[in-house]
Amino acid sequence: MTDPFPTYDVLAKRDTPSWNEQTREVVDRRLALAVAEGVLSDTQLATLRAITTRVCPDSPERPATTTLAMVVRKIGKDEGDGHRLDCLPRTAECWRRGLDAIEAEARLRFDRDFAELEPDNANKVLGMVEHGEVCAELWEDLPSELFWKWRLLPDLASAHWAQPSLWSAMGFGGPASPRGYVRLGENRRDPWEAVEESRRPLRGWPQHHER
């Protein structure tokens, strides 16, 4: 897939009126976040790292993200979302049990650690988890499809799309404080937002400026 914003970097706005000091602090901490030690076992962390690579891969053309570190931090702090299904345990326990169950499923199906599976086989295991087609005993009290839908996918996606690298890739201007967004209608953008390469006017052609 072609990057529609190959030269756009949202971090160029760091020291402009688009971001205030609080925004800069939050983004700086996020970019510097390292994977916390002691939160997960070595096997659990390797499994989570492999899952993150399959579900939320980094673009080789963009800076690496701290998606994995953000999810590990959430597990370590046992952060909730303000709601959860009564059949699922709290965040930390749910993740640890889910990671152990995915590892058990990989061993049962392919006799290998999940982190060592070929990409196609790793995708097969994750597909089984998503659709509830699992056999490992560790899933007995943890419905795999609910773990996927309510814990694994939301936590990974929310952490991944909170990354400046992904903001740049989709042309998002980042937090709207203090400048804010004005042109909120469909196919409209503020003059300081990114423009897709395919929509850039050719040299010498008259340019249309939104009002």
C-alpha positions in Angstrom: 0.0 0.0 0.0 1.4 3.4 -1.0 1.9 5.9 1.9 -0.5 8.8 1.0 1.6 11.2 3.2 5.2 10.1 2.6 6.8 13.4 3.7 4.4 14.3 6.5 5.7 14.3 10.1 3.3 15.4 12.8 6.2 15.9 15.2 7.2 19.0 13.1 4.3 20.6 14.9 5.8 20.0 18.3 7.1 23.6 18.8 4.3 25.4 17.0 1.0 26.9 18.2 -0.6 23.5 17.4 0.7 22.0 20.7 0.9 23.3 24.2 3.3 22.3 26.9 1.0 19.6 28.3 0.7 18.0 24.9 4.5 18.0 24.3 5.0 16.4 27.7 2.5 13.6 27.0 3.9 12.9 23.5 7.5 13.0 24.7 6.8 10.5 27.5 5.0 8.2 25.0 7.9 8.3 22.6 10.4 7.5 25.3 8.4 4.7 26.9 10.4 1.5 27.4 8.9 -2.0 28.0 8.7 -2.4 31.7 10.5 -5.4 33.3 8.9 -7.8 35.7 5.3 -7.3 34.5 5.2 -10.4 32.3 7.2 -13.6 32.2 9.7 -14.0 29.4 7.4 -16.3 27.5 4.3 -14.0 28.0 6.3 -11.0 26.8 7.6 -12.9 23.8 4.1 -14.0 23.0 2.7 -10.5 23.3 5.5 -9.1 21.2 4.7 -11.6 18.4 1.0 -10.8 18.7 1.7 -7.1 18.4 3.8 -7.7 15.3 1.0 -9.6 13.7 -1.9 -7.4 14.7 -0.3 -3.9 14.7 2.9 -4.1 12.6 5.1 -1.0 12.4 5.7 0.4 8.9 9.3 0.0 7.8 9.1 3.5 6.3 8.0 5.1 9.6 9.7 5.4 13.0 9.1 2.5 15.4 6.3 2.8 17.8 6.1 2.1 21.5 2.8 0.1 21.2 4.2 -2.9 23.0 5.5 -0.8 25.9 2.1 1.0 26.3 0.2 -2.3 26.5 2.7 -3.7 29.0 2.4 -0.5 31.1 -1.4 -1.0 31.1 -1.0 -4.6 32.2 1.5 -3.5 34.9 -0.9 -0.9 36.3 -3.9 -3.1 35.9 -5.7 -0.2 34.2 -9.4 -0.7 33.5 -11.5 1.0 30.9 -14.4 2.0 33.2 -16.3 -1.1 32.2 -15.7 -4.8 31.5 -17.7 -8.0 31.0 -18.5 -9.8 34.2 -17.1 -13.1 32.7 -13.7 -11.5 32.1 -11.2 -10.8 34.9 -9.5 -7.5 35.4 -7.0 -6.3 32.9 -3.7 -7.7 34.3 -5.1 -11.2 35.0 -7.0 -11.3 31.8 -3.9 -10.5 29.7 -1.7 -13.0 31.6 -4.2 -15.8 31.3 -4.9 -15.0 27.7 -1.2 -14.9 26.8 -0.7 -18.3 28.5 -3.7 -19.7 26.7 -2.4 -18.5 23.3 0.9 -20.0 24.0 -0.8 -23.3 25.0 -2.8 -23.2 21.8 0.3 -22.8 19.7 2.0 -25.7 21.4 -1.1 -27.9 21.0 -1.6 -27.0 17.3 2.0 -26.7 16.1 4.2 -28.0 18.9 6.1 -24.7 19.0 6.1 -21.5 21.0 3.8 -18.9 19.6 6.7 -16.5 19.2 8.5 -19.1 17.0 5.6 -19.8 14.6 5.8 -19.0 10.9 3.6 -15.9 10.1 0.8 -18.0 8.5 0.6 -20.4 11.5 0.6 -17.4 13.9 -2.3 -15.9 12.0 -4.1 -19.3 12.2 -3.8 -19.4 15.9 -5.0 -15.8 16.3 -7.9 -16.6 13.9 -8.9 -19.5 16.2 -8.8 -17.2 19.2 -10.9 -14.6 17.4 -13.6 -17.1 16.4 -13.6 -19.2 19.5 -12.3 -22.3 17.7 -9.7 -23.1 20.4 -8.9 -26.4 22.1 -6.3 -25.6 24.9 -7.7 -26.3 28.4 -6.5 -22.8 29.6 -9.4 -21.3 27.6 -12.0 -23.2 29.7 -12.7 -20.2 32.0 -11.7 -17.5 29.6 -13.8 -17.3 26.4 -11.2 -16.7 23.7 -13.5 -14.7 21.4 -14.4 -12.3 24.2 -10.7 -12.0 25.2 -10.0 -11.1 21.6 -12.9 -8.6 21.2 -12.8 -6.9 24.6 -9.2 -7.1 25.7 -6.6 -8.0 23.1 -7.8 -6.0 20.1 -9.0 -2.8 21.9 -5.8 -2.6 23.9 -3.5 -3.1 21.0 -5.4 -0.8 18.6 -5.8 2.0 21.1 -2.1 1.9 22.0 -1.0 1.7 18.3 -3.1 4.5 17.0 -2.0 6.7 19.9 1.5 6.8 18.3 2.8 9.9 16.4 4.2 7.6 13.8 0.7 6.4 12.9 -0.7 10.0 13.1 1.8 10.9 10.4 0.9 7.9 8.3 -2.8 8.8 8.2 -2.2 12.6 7.9 -3.6 13.3 11.4 -2.5 16.6 12.8 -2.3 15.3 16.4 -3.9 16.7 19.5 -6.0 19.8 18.9 -4.9 21.8 21.9 -4.6 24.7 21.9 -5.2 25.5 18.2 -8.2 23.3 17.6 -9.8 22.1 14.4 -12.1 24.5 12.4 -12.9 22.8 9.1 -14.8 19.7 10.4 -16.9 19.0 7.3 -16.3 16.0 4.9 -13.3 16.4 2.6 -12.3 19.7 4.3 -9.1 20.4 6.1 -7.4 23.2 8.0 -4.5 24.8 6.1 -1.9 23.3 8.4 -3.1 19.7 8.0 -1.5 17.2 5.7 -2.6 16.7 2.1 -2.5 13.3 0.3 0.2 13.1 -2.4 -2.5 12.2 -5.0 -4.4 15.4 -4.2 -1.4 17.7 -4.4 -1.7 20.1 -7.4 0.8 19.7 -10.2 3.5 22.4 -10.6 2.2 25.3 -12.7 -1.4 24.4 -12.2 -3.7 26.9 -10.4 -4.3 26.0 -6.8 -7.6 25.9 -5.0 -7.6 27.3 -1.5 -10.4 26.4 0.9 -12.1 29.2 2.7 
